[in-house]
Amino acid sequence: MNSEEQERTKRYYAFLGVGGLIVLVVVILFFSKVGKGTLTVNEKGFTVTIDRPLIEQVQTKPQELTTESKKVRYSTGSIADSVVRQFERQVGEPLQPDRFVGKNLVDKRAGFVLASKMPRQWSISHDVAGYADMQRNMVELNSAGGATVKVSRMPSSVVRGCMSAKCVVDYVLNILTTTGETVQDPHVSVDETSKTAMIQYRNLESQEESIIKLVLSDEYWYQVSTRYNVTTSTADAQTDAAAMVASFAVIN
């Protein structure tokens, strides 16, 4: 491997966070002020409920990732900025990337939304440096049930000449192999129309399962990923972690 390839691997290795030391900054947060309610989005002509994932309510077309044991439905659409602004006005206070509003976690600066069916089981660490440094996560969520969800992004120029979801999937799988991750027969689903891809694989040595979602938006490739041990993590943590990754959507 030449020096350029080594540097590329190092950068993307950090981006994926594979095998790295996870620094857990546990901040127990919950949103008690708003649990239920509705807001009317006049320009869209529909009503959004606060206690449901936003991406489920804007009628985007889902796709499906099939593995040996399950099928994971994932979103391929985006959330309109007007919906987020209306949502924030109804809440009555600024949306924060370190806390859920109902079932939704919204980071306006980074430009994404994700959702949890059980938000109170997650502690959240938010790192402002992650907006500019692709070797850091913008948001990291940890469950007492033994699952971790991380959100990061990198400039699309890092993967030079690679602007299709299939190309980036191939790049990711190659880097995983290069960095020593044991990836056997990964499951992949690609939606080129929305530049969205899902990858699921299990490390046969550690028995850890990983699910990665990649989304291209403007000049960034966004990544949201989860990792958990299939034998020791709770069923609730595994299910919700996978659903959070699948729900990830960018704001446009």
Secondary structure as GFF3:
##gff-version 3
##sequence-region A 1 252
A	DSSP	alpha_helix	3	16	.	.	.	ID=ss1
A	DSSP	beta_strand	38	41	.	.	.	ID=ss2
A	DSSP	beta_strand	46	49	.	.	.	ID=ss3
A	DSSP	alpha_helix	54	57	.	.	.	ID=ss4
A	DSSP	beta_strand	62	66	.	.	.	ID=ss5
A	DSSP	beta_strand	71	75	.	.	.	ID=ss6
A	DSSP	alpha_helix	81	91	.	.	.	ID=ss7
A	DSSP	beta_strand	104	107	.	.	.	ID=ss8
A	DSSP	beta_strand	112	115	.	.	.	ID=ss9
A	DSSP	three_ten_helix	119	121	.	.	.	ID=ss10
A	DSSP	beta_strand	122	126	.	.	.	ID=ss11
A	DSSP	three_ten_helix	128	131	.	.	.	ID=ss12
A	DSSP	beta_strand	139	143	.	.	.	ID=ss13
A	DSSP	beta_strand	147	155	.	.	.	ID=ss14
A	DSSP	three_ten_helix	156	158	.	.	.	ID=ss15
A	DSSP	alpha_helix	165	178	.	.	.	ID=ss16
A	DSSP	beta_strand	187	191	.	.	.	ID=ss17
A	DSSP	beta_strand	196	203	.	.	.	ID=ss18
A	DSSP	beta_strand	208	217	.	.	.	ID=ss19
A	DSSP	beta_strand	220	229	.	.	.	ID=ss20
A	DSSP	alpha_helix	235	247	.	.	.	ID=ss21
A	DSSP	beta_strand	249	250	.	.	.	ID=ss22
###
